[in-house]
């Protein structure tokens, strides 16, 4: 038999027959909602009155009140490494023993009594692997250039501005089943004198963070995955999206260290530096940290 509905012996063996197997396993195929399949070894045995379980296809002796027992060992469950929904259908026939020729050395067809079917649905989670996935930096710490460009101006009044994009996809450890996402972005500093409300900053190495001349301010926006519209992000202020578990807005990706594709919620960022006068800033290298706090939840 194929493992589609469970591969196991279809003939019955007498418990004392010379050809009987001591195996209590059958093979059942599980299919992930994304199409991946995995064959697992399912344990299935008959509880005998003498506390000596045998394979469910073995006849003889008195069956205990517990009857048959079928379960998936934890070692087999661990083989389902891809988060999401896995499904299988186990079909078994309950048969009564009916002696046939050479029954002591061969299996017999038995007498069919009833069909038994179990529909199995497993929700595999990987919450320890929640990720803010940046495709441009799959295995390294991200380093983003603001792409500042100088524009001509009279005398020393040259202006500088720039914009850069950062692709981002949010993975909740459960194949993006979470229907609510909280996102909060903040820079490394506190309040900055003269900085427009909601903006972020980077600072000159060795400079004074309290001085505007040692600070460059920039804006952050994100594509709202639920609407497709551009949404401004304010420094230190939470934004919340609902209905983020809709499959039509999600993207399949292979996460770092992962095997099969997982679904994540795309939320690409744009960092925009408004035009400023070069003469107003002290020359040097400017750096900073942008912290992204991602919290997926499921609410009824």
PyMOL commands that set and color helices and strands:
alter all, ss='L'
color gray80, all
select helices_A, chain A and resi 74-77+127-129+135-137+212-214+247-249+278-280
alter helices_A, ss='H'
color red, helices_A
select strands_A, chain A and resi 13-14+25-32+37-48+54-55+58-59+63-72+84-96+111-124+131-133+148-151+159-166+169-171+180-187+200-204+215-223+230-233+239-242+250-253+262-266+269-277+286-287+290-297
alter strands_A, ss='S'
color yellow, strands_A
deselect
rebuild
show_as cartoon
